[in-house]
Amino acid sequence: MRLAAAIAALAAGWLATGAMAAGEPAQILIWLPKAQTAAGPLRERLAHLHDVLIRFTSPDLAASSRRLWRMAADGGGRCRLGNDGGVRAPKWGASGYVLYRQEADTNHDGRIDDLDEDLVRVIPAEGGEPVLVGQGRSANWSPDGRLVAISRDGALEFRNLHGQLVPREQAPEGEIVIADSLDPELAHEFWGIDARSAERRRLPDELGKKYLWLSAQAPGGKTVLFSSATRQNLLVIGTGDPAPRKINQDQALFIDPAWSPDEQQIVFVSTAAGGSPCRAH
């Protein structure tokens, strides 16, 4: 079968040698546990992505209106998870927190632009107050949801849920998958970095752009969650589905959806107004 999907994102740099240089941040796609980093398991997971149709017709979303939301995988029970604007790329961690980046004037020049990094925050998935853990160009969870890997100043750093730096040797074992861009038209280099040893390996070229979809796949690997080309809908498609199905029914814009570890809920960024705040049980 054929998986139809749409993705649009900003480009970022990565040297062909696989070594980051200051000011050329890598895009962290996913941090895979040790059991999934071998060629067999990783290839099996990616095999579910038979074909990817890329389209770039999405409108811009004003930073002030991009807020973090949570809902059930069937579209019910939607609530607003925090009040921050300028939210990007939420990821639901195994420890019950949601990681996201927030646009900010981090170089203090009076404006927010490409010269700035993003603030990296975590918030309880059930609702609560966000915590600032660092800043950088890209971020993702460790497999156990205990640490956050952040791409900053040409290097990877590891921080815990309180924002404290953690030595590399204390990181969970596994492989961090990195690309030179999130834009499928520009992404040419894909690398795996051992979280503890920092050893690098170039990932197989024949899998190519499929690496960009690692974080869009459900943890089970057989379902993909993505925004429509117009960003007016969130869509889900599985390996046995003839076509994607919508899981939202309003006129707001939607981007950056991500699964919960149990595949029962999702987090996403939307321009939707109002809504009830998520509350911890």
Buried (B, 14 or more C-beta within 10 A) or exposed (E): EEBBBBBBBEBBBBEEEBEBEEEBBBBBBBBBBBEBBEEEBBEEBBEBBEEBEBEEEBEEBEBEBBBBBBBEBEBEEBBBBBEBBBBBBBBBBBBEBBBBBBBBEBEEEEEBEEEBBBBBBBBBBBBBEBBEBBBBBBBBBBBEBBBBBBBBBBBBBBBBBEBEEBEBEEBBBBBBBBBBBBBBEBBEBBBBBBBBEEEBEEBBEEBBBBBBBBBBBBBEBBBBBBBBBEBBBBBBBBBEBEEBEEBBEEEBBBBBBBBBBEBEBBBBBBBBEEBEEBEEE
